[in-house]
Amino acid sequence: MILDPRRIEVLDEAMAEVLRRKTPAERLAIGFGLWRSARKMLRGQLASLHPEWDAARLDREVARRLSHGAV
């Protein structure tokens, strides 16, 4: 496998084959799980950095960051 220094991630061919065999619903479930994980980690980090923020403020900031400012 040739590594390209401009790419952050490199997908192993064996893993790519596993993902190709997944149904669209399975791939969506994987993506949604990754989204939930990212949201949970971001919310935890923000809560530790800003203990004065209430749940609504945390949720707004998580939404803003995950939507790249669209929300």
LINGI-V156007 format. One record per residue. N is the residue number from 1. RES is the residue in one letter. NEAR is the number of other C-alpha atoms within 12 Angstrom. Layout:
n = {N | N}
res = {RES | RES}
near = {NEAR | NEAR}
This chain:
n = {1 | 2 | 3 | 4 | 5 | 6 | 7 | 8 | 9 | 10 | 11 | 12 | 13 | 14 | 15 | 16 | 17 | 18 | 19 | 20 | 21 | 22 | 23 | 24 | 25 | 26 | 27 | 28 | 29 | 30 | 31 | 32 | 33 | 34 | 35 | 36 | 37 | 38 | 39 | 40 | 41 | 42 | 43 | 44 | 45 | 46 | 47 | 48 | 49 | 50 | 51 | 52 | 53 | 54 | 55 | 56 | 57 | 58 | 59 | 60 | 61 | 62 | 63 | 64 | 65 | 66 | 67 | 68 | 69 | 70 | 71}
res = {M | I | L | D | P | R | R | I | E | V | L | D | E | A | M | A | E | V | L | R | R | K | T | P | A | E | R | L | A | I | G | F | G | L | W | R | S | A | R | K | M | L | R | G | Q | L | A | S | L | H | P | E | W | D | A | A | R | L | D | R | E | V | A | R | R | L | S | H | G | A | V}
near = {8 | 10 | 11 | 10 | 8 | 8 | 9 | 8 | 9 | 15 | 16 | 13 | 12 | 12 | 12 | 13 | 11 | 14 | 20 | 13 | 13 | 15 | 12 | 12 | 12 | 15 | 17 | 14 | 15 | 16 | 15 | 14 | 14 | 14 | 18 | 17 | 15 | 18 | 24 | 19 | 16 | 24 | 29 | 20 | 16 | 24 | 21 | 14 | 12 | 16 | 14 | 12 | 17 | 15 | 16 | 13 | 17 | 25 | 21 | 21 | 26 | 28 | 23 | 17 | 18 | 21 | 13 | 10 | 11 | 11 | 12}
